[in-house]
């Protein structure tokens, strides 16, 4: 398993006292739930693009994201995505930990999944027999899903991206700041985004949750598969 993926899922001690001064206004999920999933844990790299979303840097050098800003961006992204016809929303997920969350998101919302390797020409080559024609695309990591970002830019469709502290915004139209490498974090983010899209469409009551749980969204990966990543 890649080193950066190992460090993205927090221990209990890492959760304690993180962002204790975060605004107490209502979040989409309880603050403790978000922190225990590690959605706020970034990398030891910081880009200028991501500076506005960074809460602080920990003694071990990991940059910490502001969960309130993540919450705000999920709400904004859900309102935006809900405006499109279901199948015209595409979701790209090349990293192993993002496969299951992205797939579940697509199942719940009717979006079009692009799971695993992004085939060159999938968006931009009119002669490619399996070409798709979405009106917006969500990428799980702009670096890992660089081909999707490149082709979406070429055909002129907006890009919503899950971005950690090491990501840049080139070509991205709407950023959701989050840990985009951790197994649990990705499950929580995609579950929340799916729930909010369904609520914005009026397909789910404002006080109801989807039938699929966060656990259903979490990647089920064997030790052998992890060692291959």
C-alpha positions in Angstrom: 0.0 0.0 0.0 1.2 3.5 -0.8 2.8 5.4 2.1 0.5 8.4 1.8 -2.6 6.1 2.0 -1.4 4.5 5.2 -1.2 7.9 6.9 -4.6 9.2 5.9 -6.7 7.1 8.4 -6.4 8.6 11.9 -6.0 6.9 15.2 -8.1 7.8 18.2 -5.2 9.9 19.7 -5.0 11.9 16.4 -8.7 12.7 16.6 -8.6 14.1 20.1 -8.5 17.8 20.3 -8.4 18.3 16.5 -10.2 21.6 15.6 -11.7 22.0 19.1 -12.5 25.6 18.2 -14.5 24.8 15.0 -17.7 26.8 14.7 -20.5 25.1 16.6 -23.1 25.7 13.9 -24.8 22.6 12.6 -22.7 20.4 10.3 -24.0 17.7 8.0 -22.7 15.1 10.4 -21.5 15.5 14.0 -18.1 17.0 14.2 -16.7 13.9 16.0 -18.0 11.6 13.2 -16.2 13.7 10.6 -13.0 13.9 12.6 -13.0 10.2 13.5 -13.2 9.4 9.7 -10.2 11.6 9.2 -11.7 13.8 6.5 -9.6 16.7 7.9 -6.2 15.0 7.7 -4.1 16.1 4.8 -0.6 15.4 3.7 2.8 16.9 4.6 2.6 18.9 1.5 0.7 22.2 1.0 -0.1 24.0 -2.2 -0.9 27.7 -2.5 -4.3 26.7 -3.9 -5.2 24.8 -0.8 -4.0 27.4 1.8 -7.5 28.9 2.3 -8.8 25.5 3.4 -6.1 24.6 5.8 -6.8 24.9 9.5 -3.4 24.3 10.9 -0.3 22.1 10.7 0.3 19.4 13.3 3.6 18.9 15.1 4.2 15.8 12.9 4.0 18.0 9.8 0.6 16.9 8.6 -1.6 19.8 7.4 -5.1 19.8 8.8 -8.2 20.9 6.8 -11.0 23.0 8.1 -14.1 20.7 8.5 -16.5 23.6 8.3 -15.2 24.6 4.9 -15.5 21.0 3.8 -19.1 20.9 5.0 -19.8 24.2 3.2 -18.4 22.9 -0.1 -20.3 19.6 0.1 -23.5 21.6 0.3 -22.5 23.8 -2.6 -21.4 20.9 -4.8 -24.7 19.0 -4.1 -26.8 22.0 -5.1 -24.7 22.2 -8.3 -24.8 18.5 -9.2 -28.5 18.2 -8.5 -29.2 20.6 -11.4 -28.0 18.0 -14.0 -29.8 15.0 -15.4 -28.8 12.0 -13.3 -26.8 10.1 -15.9 -25.1 13.3 -17.2 -23.0 13.4 -14.0 -19.9 11.3 -14.3 -17.6 10.2 -11.4 -14.0 9.3 -12.0 -12.2 7.1 -9.4 -8.8 5.6 -10.3 -7.4 5.1 -6.8 -8.3 1.8 -5.2 -9.9 3.3 -2.0 -12.1 5.5 -4.1 -13.6 2.7 -6.2 -16.3 1.6 -3.8 -17.4 5.0 -2.6 -17.7 6.4 -6.1 -19.6 3.3 -7.3 -22.1 3.6 -4.4 -22.5 7.3 -5.1 -23.4 6.5 -8.7 -25.8 3.7 -7.7 -27.7 6.0 -5.3 -27.8 9.1 -7.6 -27.9 7.6 -11.0 -24.5 9.1 -12.0 -22.2 7.4 -14.6 -19.2 5.7 -12.9 -15.7 5.7 -14.4 -14.0 3.3 -12.1 -10.3 2.3 -12.4 -8.1 3.4 -15.2 -9.5 6.2 -17.3 -9.3 5.2 -20.9 -7.9 8.0 -23.1 -10.5 9.4 -25.4 -13.4 8.4 -23.2 -14.6 12.0 -23.2 -12.8 13.6 -26.0 -12.6 11.1 -28.9 -15.8 11.1 -31.0 -14.6 8.0 -32.7 -14.2 5.9 -29.5 -17.1 3.4 -29.5 -17.5 3.6 -25.7 -17.3 7.4 -25.5 -19.5 9.0 -22.9 -20.9 12.5 -23.0 -21.5 13.8 -19.4 -22.3 17.5 -18.6 -20.2 17.5 -15.4 -17.6 15.3 -13.8 -16.6 14.6 -10.2 -13.0 13.4 -9.7 -11.8 11.7 -6.6 -8.3 13.2 -6.8 -7.1 15.6 -9.5 -3.6 14.1 -9.6 -4.7 10.5 -9.8 -7.5 11.3 -12.2 -5.4 13.7 -14.3 -6.6 12.2 -17.6 -10.2 12.8 -16.7 -9.4 16.4 -15.7 -7.5 16.9 -19.0 -10.3 15.6 -21.2 -13.1 17.3 -19.3 -11.3 20.6 -19.8 -10.8 19.8 -23.5 -14.6 19.2 -24.0 -15.5 22.1 -21.8 -17.5 20.4 -19.0 -17.2 21.6 -15.3 -15.1 19.6 -12.9 -15.8 19.0 -9.2 -12.8 17.7 -7.4 -12.0 16.2 -4.0 -8.8 17.9 -3.1 -6.3 17.3 -0.3 -3.6 19.7 0.9 -1.2 18.6 -1.9 -3.6 19.3 -4.8 -3.6 22.2 -7.3 -6.7 23.6 -8.8 -5.6 23.7 -12.5 -8.7 22.9 -14.6 -10.9 22.4 -11.5 -14.1 24.5 -11.2 -15.3 23.5 -7.7 -13.2 22.1 -4.9 -14.3 20.0 -2.0 -11.4 20.1 0.5 -11.0 16.7 2.1 -8.7 13.8 2.8 -9.0 12.1 -0.6 -6.8 9.1 0.1 -8.2 7.6 3.3 -10.6 4.7 3.1 -13.1 5.9 5.7 -12.8 9.6 4.7 -13.7 8.8 1.1 -16.7 6.7 2.3 -18.0 9.6 4.5 -17.5 12.3 1.8 -19.1 10.3 -1.0 -22.0 9.2 1.3 -22.6 12.8 2.4 -22.4 14.1 -1.1 -24.9 11.5 -2.3 -27.3 12.3 0.5 -27.1 16.0 -0.2 -27.7 15.5 -3.9 -30.8 13.4 -3.2 -32.1 15.9 -0.7 -31.5 18.8 -3.2 -33.4 16.9 -5.9 -36.3 16.3 -3.5 -35.8 12.5 -3.7 -34.9 12.3 0.0 -36.5 14.2 2.9 -34.3 16.7 4.7 -34.3 14.7 7.8 -33.8 11.3 6.2 -30.7 9.3 5.2 -30.2 7.0 2.2 -30.8 3.2 2.7 -27.1 2.7 2.0 -24.9 3.4 5.0 -21.4 4.9 5.3 -20.1 1.3 5.9 -21.7 0.3 2.5 -19.6 3.1 0.9 -16.3 2.0 2.5 -13.8 0.1 0.4 -13.7 -3.7 1.1 -10.1 -4.5 0.3 -8.1 -7.5 1.1 -4.6 -7.3 2.5 -3.3 -8.7 -0.7 -5.0 -6.0 -2.7 -3.7 -3.3 -0.4 -0.1 -4.6 -0.8 -0.5 -4.3 -4.6 -1.5 -0.6 -4.5 
